[in-house]
Amino acid sequence: MAGPQPHILVVEDEPSQREVLTYNLGAEGFRITAAETGDEALLAVAEDVPDVIVLDWMLPELSGIEVCRRLKARAETRDVPIIMLSARSEEVDRVRGLETGADDYVVKPYSLGELMARVKTQLRRSRPASVGQVLGHDDIELDGETHRVRRAGRDVKLGPTEFRLLATFLERPGRVWSREQLLDRVWGREVYVDTRTVDVHVGRLRKALMANGETDPVRTVRGAGYGIG
């Protein structure tokens, strides 16, 4: 997988359902955060933005629909895929869920296999390298499955950290990542690393990508961070 495990937030107030989801998603190799209420979910997202949110519609106090609406209204969480879970199977409810911004809608009772497949589908959008996708920008190509990188047809030898950095840049070309965001995404929140370490690894990535005298593809934005494209 490119980078730390993909992070899934499970929001479900029914303990047995929450436990089943947490266990099975964890068994797939994902890092799981669980929340019981809408307020807990918003707090969890503020502390650590997940890659995918599995969100129950019927929550006490703050509904899943309202949580979805608030997250889709914020620039920093607008692009996080949300899979809405609901016992409401009527088309009008499905449409309402999707119109609120949910990216997918799963009717209870659902099969775990189907839900896992849908989570992976959404991960292809938010963390494509983590599910083996091939990413590219200009003459650079990264294969998340074989862990190979090529530039202008030549193989580029990268260490694991530089590979994860490049995967992060290629997943969102044009985006500028702060050092803190790169630490979370590439090293993981559980690891303490100095922000200057990011500069060292970006330097190594640049050197490898420019080994044949090519132009520097990595942008440095003063006071903001790094990106590609």
N, C-alpha and C positions, 0 to 999 in steps of 0.2 A: 504493500500500500504506500502511496505517496503521502508522506507526512504522518503525523499521529493519526490514530484511528479516527474515522469519521464520527462526528458527535451528533447523537440523536437525543432530542428532548421528547419525553413521553409525558403527556398531560392527561391523566385519567384519575377520576376520584374514586372509582370502584377498586378496592385493594387487590382482589384476586385478578382482575383484568390487568391492572398495572403491573403486578408481579409477573404474569405470563408474558406480557410485552417486554418488560425489562429483561427477563431471563432469556427469551428467545432472540431478541435483538443483540443482547450481549454475547450470546453464543455465536452470532454471525461475525463477531470481531469488532462491533461498534462500541464506542464509549457512550454510556447512557447517563442522562440526568432525568430524574423523575419528579413530577410535580402533581399535587392533588387538586389544586385550585387554579383559577384563572390568574389571581394575584400572584401566587407562587410562580406560575409560568412566566409572567412578565418580569418578575424579579430575577428568575433564572436566566432569562434571555439577556437582561441588562448586564448580568455578571459575566456571561460567557455565551456569545451568539452561536447557536448550533448550526449544523449543516442541513438538518431536516427536522421538522416538528411534527409529531404524531399527536393530534389534538382532538379530544373528545368534545362533542357539541354540548352535551348536557353536563354542565359543571355547576356546583353550588355558587351562588352569588354572581360572579362574573362569568357569563357563558362563553363557550368556545368561539361562537360567532363574534362576540365582542373582542375577545383576545385576538382573533384573526384580523379583525378590522383595525385594531390599534397597531398591530405589528406591521401590517401592510401600509399603514399611513406614515411610518417612519422610514426615512432614507436608509438608515443603517440596518434595518431588518426587512425591508421591502422585498428583497430578492431571496429570502430564506423560504424554501419550499414548505408548504403546510399541507399535510394529509389530514383531512377531517374525518373523524369516526362518528357515526350516528346510527341510532336505531330507526331514524326517520327515512323511510324508503321512498316516500312520495317524490315525484319529479320536481314539484314546486320547492321542496326542501333542498334537494340536490342543487337545483338552480340557485337558490338563495345562498347556499354555502359557497358555490363557485363564484357567484357575483360579489361576495364579500371579499374574495381574494384567495380562497383556498385553491391549491394547485391540483388536488385530487380529493375524491369523496368516496369513502368506503362504508358500506351499509353493514351494520351488525345484524346477525352474527356473521363474521367473516372467517375465511380460512387463513391460518397463519402464513401458509405458503404464498397466498395472494398478497397479503400485506407486505411480506418481505420483498416480494418482487416489485411492489409499488414503491417501497422505500428505496430500493436500488435504482429504480427508474428516476426518482427525484435526485438521488446522489449523482447520477450522470450529468445532471444540470449543475449542481452546486459544487461537487468535488469529482469531476470526471476522471482525473488520473487515479483516484482511489479505487475505482471499479474497472481499471484496465483499459480505459479509453486512450486513443492516440490523439495527442494534442499537437497543434502546429501554429506557428506564426512566422511569416516571411519564409526564410530558408531553414528555420529550426523545427525539428520534429521530435517529439518525446512519446515513447510507447510505455504507457503505465503498466502493461502486463509483462513485457520482456525487460523492462528497465533499461532500454537503450535510447540514446539520444544521438541524433544526426544533425549536422549543419552543412548545407550545400552538398549533401551526399556523403560527407565523411563522418565516421564515427567519432563522437565526443566522449571522452572518458571523464566521468564525474563521480565524486564521492557521494555517499547516501544523502548527506545534508544538502550538498549543491543540487542533487537531483530533485529533492523535495522543494527547494527554493525555486528552481526553474519550473516545476510542475505548478506551483502556486501562481507564479507570474503568468504562465501560459493558460491557466484556467480562467483568468480575467485579464486579457490583454487590454492595455490602456488604463487599468486601475493602478493607482499609486498606493503602496502598502507602507504603513509606518513600521518602524523597527519593532514596536511592541506587538503589532498585529502579526508580523512575520514570526516573532518568537512564539506566539500562541499557535500559529498555524503549522509551523515547521518543526519546532522543538516540543511543543505541547505545554500546557499550563502547569503540569506537575514538575517540570524541569526548571531549575533556576539557572538562567544563563544571562550574562551581562549583555546589554544591547550592543556594545561594541563588537561582540562576537558576530553579530549579523553583518557588520561591515567587512569583517575578515572573510566570511564565507561568500559574500557577494563578490568580493575581489577575486576569490578563487574561481567562482563561476564565470566571471568576465574573462579571466585568463584562459580558461578552457575553451570558451566559445570563440575567442579571438586568436587561437593558437596558430591559425594559418593566415594571419594578417587581416582577418575580416573586421568589419566595423563593430563597434561596441553596441550590442542590442539592449543593454540594461540602462534605463534612464535613472539618473539621480535627481531628485527634486529637493532642493535645499529646504531644510526645516520640515519636510514632509516624509520622505522615504524613497522607496525604489519601485520600479515597475518595468514592464516591457511593452512597447507599442505606444 
